[in-house]
Amino acid sequence: MTPPNPDVIVAGSGSDIDAGAPETEYGLSITQVLQGSAAAKAGLKVGDVLVTIAGQRVQSFDEMVAAVSRASGATDVVFLNIDSSKLERMPITPSGGKLGVAVEPTPLK
């Protein structure tokens, strides 16, 4: 398991998800957006749910870290907008390989 990144706080990890329930899909609910971060500059907010980063499904902290670390330059992020309840896509350029969010796995409905 990847050690926690001091710039990304996580409440929960992939190990919290029941591997015996493959029909349940998870996203990563944003619980904190660090001021001045790439995520803040892009307009992500607490409650939005990350679904994919650079075309890679993210259902755990480790998957998010891997997808962001593989990304170069502006990266497409698909997320569930908490205000509109709609999936949206936006380009985000990670700063120093980080989005600047705290996340926790959440079931997608």
Secondary structure, 3 states (H helix, E strand, C coil): CCCCCCCCCECCCHHHCCCCCCCCCEEEEEEEECCCCHHHHHCCCCCCEEEEECCEECCCHHHHHHHHHHCCCCEEEEEECCCCCCEEEEEECCECCECCEEEEEEECC
